[in-house]
């Protein structure tokens, strides 16, 4: 017992020593200062009340800045007093909105997620509304009317700001403008509800062991999956569980039933929302003078029009169709052999399974068997080493002052040659109830040249849903 106790004590001491040796962002501030840059670790609200207050404070501060823009003498407007000031204040307000989004998508407490959602809606309503501050618009319009000799980023920012005012309907009569504003606000709220409904939906699908024939033991033995003597509950809303069944289940009925549930998440509430969103989008586009929402959306992009986007897609399909048909024929042949049905077709719930079988049969690649040789942390470190070598970077894990999940990691990126800090990123890699259920990068602090000339280095979060190690 003494030896066991001593071993445990030594292990704890080693863990504590490792934690003590982990650097913090403060250790890199001198290097950032030397590069005329700023490193900022976000300060996270930890109660619903704090989330609400922080958003209200951010909006109040931004409104004061908007008032200053709108109240200035229109004969003495400058770039910094108009376009620059608007860019600065929206950037600062967005910092709080970004944090609220992360809280909404990641926090382990349902009350905090609800507070994050409420704060995001509050911000979206405000963000749409500032497009319709006529006093601010007049100040920017007065500056644009001076035909300033700008270049580079300043020229681009002025052009896009005035373009976006037009796209918001500021050239419309006041009554039509108010209609568009209300439609946009309603659309923003519905979009947030739509996304939240999907994330908050828990979709258990019950199978027997036989129905899951072919599915790897790593899923069958995962916590919470085996729920009876011959009962297994797969969560269609958990990405890695869904993919594991789609790639490995021999039963087409199993693959189909899980696929249908997965692609119907929150349908009882979201179908009505989606129909309303489509209606709102069309009404907004028509009121702004566009033929359709796709024309409105593509105007600022390379396609320029809905017809341009459709032409690109049609040309892309035409180009890849022969290759697609050839690959599909291979999968169909495999399914025909499996089912003894020469007319077998590859359905949308089949392609992952037969693609996986093709890798096994033709290339002797079993991705599930390979997992044993590529544990998560080892793969992560190996990937980092590759990127560090190619791009001359260094990724270093640092202590996170606050963690919204126990396994959250925070990394700082530096230039390997100069040691200049370039930014930070959080890794939130594994699924849990109430968390965003796909894979995406979320901005927390955007990179920006600040009013004092220093460059704010970015901080982002990668939200993923890999199988838990």
C-alpha positions in Angstrom: 0.0 0.0 0.0 2.9 2.4 0.8 4.5 1.7 -2.6 1.1 2.3 -4.3 0.6 5.6 -2.3 4.1 6.7 -3.1 3.5 6.0 -6.8 0.3 8.0 -6.9 2.0 10.8 -5.1 4.9 10.9 -7.6 2.5 10.8 -10.5 0.6 13.8 -9.1 3.8 15.6 -8.5 4.9 15.0 -12.1 1.5 16.3 -13.4 1.7 19.4 -11.2 5.3 20.0 -12.4 4.2 19.8 -16.0 1.3 22.2 -15.4 3.7 24.6 -13.6 6.0 24.5 -16.6 3.4 25.3 -19.2 3.8 28.9 -20.5 1.1 31.5 -20.5 0.3 34.2 -23.0 2.2 36.6 -20.7 5.4 34.9 -21.6 5.0 36.1 -25.2 3.9 39.7 -24.7 7.4 41.1 -24.9 8.0 39.5 -28.3 4.6 40.8 -29.4 5.4 44.3 -28.2 8.7 44.1 -30.1 6.7 43.3 -33.3 4.2 46.1 -32.5 1.5 43.6 -32.0 -1.0 42.8 -29.3 -1.9 39.3 -27.9 -5.2 39.0 -26.1 -6.6 36.0 -24.3 -10.4 36.4 -24.1 -12.0 37.0 -20.8 -15.0 34.7 -20.6 -18.2 35.5 -18.8 -19.2 32.6 -16.5 -22.8 33.3 -15.5 -25.9 34.0 -17.6 -26.2 37.4 -16.0 -22.6 38.3 -16.9 -23.2 37.2 -20.5 -26.3 39.5 -20.8 -24.5 42.4 -19.1 -21.4 42.1 -21.3 -23.5 42.3 -24.4 -25.6 45.2 -23.2 -22.4 47.1 -22.2 -20.8 46.4 -25.6 -23.8 47.7 -27.5 -24.1 50.7 -25.2 -20.5 51.6 -25.9 -21.0 51.1 -29.6 -24.1 53.3 -29.6 -22.1 56.2 -28.0 -19.6 55.9 -30.8 -22.4 55.8 -33.4 -23.8 59.0 -31.8 -20.4 60.7 -32.2 -20.3 59.8 -35.9 -23.9 61.0 -36.5 -23.5 64.3 -34.5 -20.3 65.6 -36.2 -20.2 68.6 -38.6 -20.8 67.2 -42.1 -18.5 69.9 -43.5 -15.5 68.5 -41.6 -15.8 64.8 -42.0 -12.7 62.7 -42.4 -12.0 59.0 -43.2 -11.2 58.3 -39.6 -14.3 60.2 -38.2 -16.7 58.2 -40.4 -15.6 55.0 -42.2 -12.8 54.3 -39.8 -14.8 55.0 -36.7 -17.7 52.8 -37.9 -15.2 50.0 -38.6 -13.6 50.3 -35.2 -16.9 50.3 -33.2 -18.4 47.4 -35.1 -15.1 45.4 -34.6 -15.3 46.0 -30.8 -18.9 45.0 -30.6 -18.3 41.9 -32.6 -15.7 40.8 -30.1 -18.5 40.3 -27.6 -20.8 38.7 -30.1 -18.1 36.2 -31.0 -17.7 35.2 -27.4 -21.5 34.9 -27.0 -21.5 32.6 -30.0 -18.8 30.4 -28.5 -20.7 30.2 -25.3 -23.9 29.3 -27.2 -22.1 26.5 -29.1 -19.8 25.0 -26.5 -20.7 25.7 -22.9 -21.5 22.6 -20.8 -24.2 24.5 -18.9 -27.6 24.7 -20.6 -28.3 28.1 -18.9 -25.1 29.5 -20.2 -25.9 28.3 -23.7 -29.3 29.9 -23.5 -27.8 33.1 -22.3 -25.3 33.0 -25.2 -28.2 32.5 -27.7 -30.1 35.4 -26.2 -27.0 37.6 -26.4 -26.4 36.6 -30.1 -30.0 37.5 -31.0 -29.6 40.8 -29.2 -26.5 41.6 -31.1 -28.0 40.6 -34.5 -31.0 42.8 -33.9 -28.6 45.7 -33.1 -26.3 45.0 -35.9 -29.1 45.1 -38.5 -30.4 48.3 -36.9 -27.2 50.3 -37.2 -27.4 50.0 -41.0 -30.5 52.2 -40.7 -29.0 54.9 -38.5 -29.7 57.8 -40.9 -27.5 60.2 -39.0 -24.5 57.9 -39.4 -25.3 57.2 -43.0 -25.4 60.9 -43.8 -22.0 61.4 -42.2 -20.5 58.6 -44.3 -22.3 59.8 -47.4 -20.9 63.3 -46.9 -17.4 61.9 -46.7 -17.9 59.8 -49.8 -19.2 62.9 -51.6 -15.8 64.6 -51.2 -14.4 62.0 -53.5 -11.4 61.3 -51.3 -8.1 60.1 -52.9 -7.8 56.8 -51.0 -5.9 53.7 -51.9 -5.5 50.1 -50.8 -7.5 49.0 -47.8 -9.0 52.4 -47.1 -10.4 52.7 -50.6 -11.8 49.2 -50.5 -13.4 49.8 -47.1 -15.2 53.0 -48.2 -16.4 51.3 -51.4 -17.8 48.2 -49.6 -19.3 50.3 -46.8 -21.3 52.5 -49.2 -22.2 49.4 -51.3 -23.6 47.7 -48.2 -25.7 50.7 -47.3 -27.2 50.5 -50.7 -27.8 46.8 -50.3 -29.5 47.5 -47.0 -32.0 49.8 -48.7 -30.8 53.2 -47.5 -31.6 54.6 -50.9 -35.3 53.5 -50.5 -38.0 55.8 -49.2 -38.2 55.7 -45.4 -41.3 53.4 -45.2 -39.8 50.8 -47.6 -36.5 51.0 -45.7 -38.3 50.2 -42.4 -39.9 47.2 -44.0 -36.6 45.8 -45.1 -35.0 46.5 -41.7 -37.8 44.5 -39.9 -37.6 41.7 -42.4 -33.8 41.4 -41.9 -34.2 41.4 -38.2 -36.8 38.7 -38.3 -34.6 36.6 -40.7 -31.6 36.9 -38.4 -33.6 35.6 -35.4 -35.0 32.7 -37.3 -31.6 31.7 -38.5 -30.2 31.6 -35.0 -33.3 29.5 -33.9 -32.8 27.2 -36.8 -29.2 26.4 -35.9 -29.9 26.1 -32.2 -32.7 23.7 -32.8 -30.4 21.3 -34.6 -27.6 21.6 -32.0 -30.1 21.0 -29.2 -31.8 18.0 -30.8 -30.8 14.6 -29.3 -31.7 11.9 -31.8 -31.3 8.4 -30.3 -31.9 5.5 -32.7 -32.1 2.0 -31.2 -30.6 -1.0 -32.9 -29.9 -4.7 -32.1 -26.4 -6.1 -32.3 -27.3 -7.9 -35.5 -28.5 -4.7 -37.1 -25.1 -3.1 -36.3 -23.2 -6.0 -37.9 -19.9 -4.6 -39.2 -19.9 -1.6 -37.0 -16.5 -1.3 -35.0 -16.2 -2.3 -31.4 -15.0 1.2 -30.7 -18.6 2.4 -31.2 -20.4 -0.5 -29.6 -18.2 -0.2 -26.5 -18.4 3.6 -26.3 -20.0 5.0 -23.1 -23.8 5.2 -23.4 -24.2 3.1 -26.6 -24.9 -0.3 -25.1 -28.3 0.3 -23.4 -29.6 -3.3 -22.9 -28.7 -7.0 -23.4 -29.2 -6.7 -27.1 -29.9 -3.0 -27.4 -27.6 -0.3 -28.7 -28.5 3.4 -28.9 -26.7 5.4 -31.6 -27.0 9.2 -31.5 -27.7 10.4 -35.0 -26.8 13.9 -33.9 -23.3 12.9 -32.8 -21.2 13.1 -36.0 -18.6 10.4 -35.3 -21.3 7.9 -34.3 -23.3 8.7 -37.4 -20.3 8.3 -39.7 -19.1 5.1 -38.0 -22.5 3.4 -38.8 -22.7 4.9 -42.3 -19.2 3.6 -43.2 -19.4 0.2 -41.6 -23.0 -1.2 -41.1 -23.6 -4.0 -43.5 -27.4 -3.6 -43.3 -28.8 -1.1 -45.7 -31.9 -0.8 -43.6 -29.7 0.3 -40.6 -27.8 2.8 -42.7 -31.0 4.2 -44.2 -32.8 4.6 -40.9 -30.0 6.4 -39.2 -29.4 8.6 -42.3 -33.0 9.7 -42.4 -33.0 10.7 -38.7 -29.7 12.5 -39.1 -30.8 14.5 -42.0 -34.2 15.3 -40.4 -32.8 16.7 -37.1 -35.3 19.2 -35.6 -37.7 18.8 -38.6 -40.8 19.3 -36.4 -39.7 22.9 -35.7 -37.3 23.7 -38.5 -39.4 22.9 -41.5 -41.8 25.8 -40.6 -38.8 28.0 -39.8 -37.1 27.2 -43.1 -40.2 28.0 -45.1 -40.6 31.3 -43.3 -36.9 32.1 -43.9 -37.2 31.4 -47.6 -40.2 33.7 -47.7 -38.4 36.4 -45.9 -35.3 36.1 -48.1 -37.4 36.5 -51.2 -39.3 39.5 -49.8 -36.1 41.2 -48.8 -34.6 40.7 -52.3 -37.7 41.9 -54.1 -38.0 45.0 -51.9 -34.3 45.9 -52.6 -34.9 45.6 -56.3 -33.3 42.2 -57.0 -35.0 39.5 -59.0 -34.3 36.8 -56.3 -32.3 36.1 -53.2 -29.6 34.4 -55.2 -29.0 37.5 -57.2 -28.8 39.5 -53.9 -26.4 37.0 -52.3 -24.1 36.6 -55.3 -23.8 40.3 -56.1 -20.7 40.8 -53.9 -19.1 37.5 -55.0 -17.3 36.3 -58.1 -20.4 34.9 -59.7 -22.1 38.4 -59.5 -25.6 37.0 -60.3 -27.7 33.9 -59.6 -27.4 33.0 -63.3 -23.6 33.2 -63.0 -23.6 30.9 -60.0 -25.8 28.4 -61.8 -23.6 28.5 -64.9 -20.6 27.7 -62.8 -22.3 24.8 -61.1 -23.6 23.5 -64.4 -20.2 23.6 -65.9 -18.6 22.0 -62.9 -21.1 19.1 -63.0 -20.6 18.7 -66.7 -16.8 18.4 -66.2 -16.9 15.9 -63.4 -19.9 13.8 -64.5 -17.8 11.2 -66.5 -15.6 10.7 -63.5 -18.6 10.5 -61.1 -20.4 8.0 -63.4 -17.3 5.8 -63.5 -16.8 5.8 -59.7 -20.5 5.3 -59.2 -20.5 2.2 -61.5 -17.8 0.7 -59.3 -19.8 1.1 -56.2 -23.0 -0.2 -57.9 -21.1 -3.3 -59.0 -20.0 -3.9 -55.4 -23.6 -3.5 -54.1 -25.0 -5.7 -56.8 -22.5 -8.4 -55.7 -23.5 -7.9 -52.0 -27.3 -8.0 -52.7 -27.4 -10.4 -55.6 -29.4 -7.7 -57.4 -27.9 -6.7 -60.7 -30.1 -3.6 -60.7 -29.0 -2.4 -57.3 -28.6 1.4 -57.0 -26.3 3.4 -54.8 -28.5 5.5 -52.5 -27.3 8.5 -50.5 -27.0 6.3 -47.4 -24.8 3.8 -49.3 -21.9 5.7 -50.6 -19.9 6.0 -47.4 -20.2 2.2 -46.8 -19.2 1.1 -50.3 -16.4 3.7 -50.5 -15.0 2.3 -47.2 -15.4 -1.3 -48.6 -13.6 -0.2 -51.8 -10.6 1.1 -49.8 -10.5 -2.2 -47.9 -10.8 -4.5 -51.0 -8.8 -2.6 -53.6 -6.2 -0.8 -51.5 -6.1 -3.0 -48.3 -6.8 0.1 -46.2 -8.9 -0.4 -43.1 -9.2 3.0 -41.5 -10.7 1.5 -38.3 -7.7 -0.9 -37.8 -5.4 2.0 -38.4 -6.8 3.9 -35.5 -4.8 1.7 -33.1 -1.6 3.0 -34.6 -2.6 6.7 -34.8 -3.9 7.8 -31.4 -5.4 11.3 -31.4 -2.7 13.2 -29.5 0.1 11.6 -31.5 -1.7 12.4 -34.8 -2.2 16.0 -33.6 1.4 16.4 -32.8 2.5 14.9 -36.1 0.2 17.2 -38.0 1.6 20.2 -36.1 5.1 19.1 -37.0 4.3 18.9 -40.7 2.8 22.4 -40.7 5.6 23.8 -38.6 8.1 22.5 -41.1 6.3 23.7 -44.2 5.4 27.2 -43.0 8.2 27.9 -40.6 5.8 28.1 -37.6 5.9 26.9 -34.0 2.8 25.7 -32.2 3.1 25.7 -28.4 0.4 24.7 -26.0 -0.1 27.4 -23.3 -2.2 27.5 -20.1 -5.8 28.6 -20.7 -6.9 30.8 -17.8 -10.5 29.6 -18.3 -11.8 26.3 -19.8 -15.4 25.8 -20.9 -14.6 22.1 -21.1 -12.0 20.0 -19.2 -10.2 18.8 -22.4 -10.0 22.2 -24.0 -6.5 23.1 -25.2 -5.1 26.6 -26.1 -2.1 27.0 -28.5 0.0 30.0 -29.4 1.5 30.2 -32.9 4.8 32.0 -33.4 7.2 32.5 -36.4 9.9 29.9 -35.9 12.7 32.3 -37.2 11.8 35.5 -35.4 9.7 34.1 -32.5 7.1 36.8 -33.3 3.7 35.7 -31.9 1.1 35.4 -34.8 -2.0 34.3 -32.9 -3.7 31.8 -30.7 -6.3 29.0 -31.2 -8.4 26.8 -28.9 -9.0 23.2 -29.7 -12.4 21.8 -28.5 -12.2 18.4 -30.2 -14.7 16.0 -28.8 -18.6 15.8 -28.8 -20.8 16.4 -25.7 -24.4 17.2 -25.2 -25.4 20.7 -26.3 -22.2 21.3 -28.3 -22.1 22.4 -31.9 -22.1 19.0 -33.7 -20.0 19.5 -36.8 -16.5 20.7 -37.6 -15.8 24.5 -38.0 -13.5 27.3 -37.1 -15.0 30.2 -35.1 -13.4 33.6 -34.9 -13.1 35.0 -31.3 -10.8 38.0 -31.8 -10.2 39.0 -35.4 -6.9 40.4 -36.7 -6.9 44.2 -37.1 -4.7 47.3 -37.1 -5.8 49.1 -34.0 -6.2 52.9 -33.7 -2.7 53.2 -32.0 -1.1 51.4 -35.0 -0.5 48.1 -33.3 -1.8 44.9 -34.8 -4.2 42.8 -32.9 -3.3 39.2 -33.4 -6.2 36.9 -33.9 -7.6 34.2 -31.6 -9.9 31.5 -32.9 -11.5 28.2 -31.8 -11.7 25.0 -33.7 -14.9 23.1 -32.7 -14.7 19.5 -33.8 -16.4 16.2 -33.0 -13.8 13.5 -33.3 -14.4 10.1 -31.6 -13.3 10.4 -28.0 -9.9 8.7 -27.4 
